[in-house]
């Protein structure tokens, strides 16, 4: 992992690694693909930057665990605020932010690939 400035690549030369951030019961199709590549991680992992890809799934998140900014590279995700019912769908080119503690429904409707910046 690089500890200097980085140019993000949608398909990192180092490749993507299988990840398991998503509960296996949350997947909504037979496809259970989930991959990640870290571009940067602080020593204490309080800051993470990378690219993540995940097959369609739906999760109810009572309290979003981190502050996260995302940019969608491919696919689609709908985020619904559990308190207000407001829903937004994000597609290729859209950037959005979810603050830590947000109660929401996260539904990937088309295999999602995104850049992310996470701060704990």
Buried (B, 14 or more C-beta within 10 A) or exposed (E): EEEEEEEBEEEBEEEBEEBEEBEEEBBEEEEBBBBBBBBBBEEEEEBBBBBBBBBBBBBEBEEBBBBBBBBBBBBBBBBBBEEEEEEEEBEBEBEBEBEEEBBBBBBBBBBBBBBBBBEE
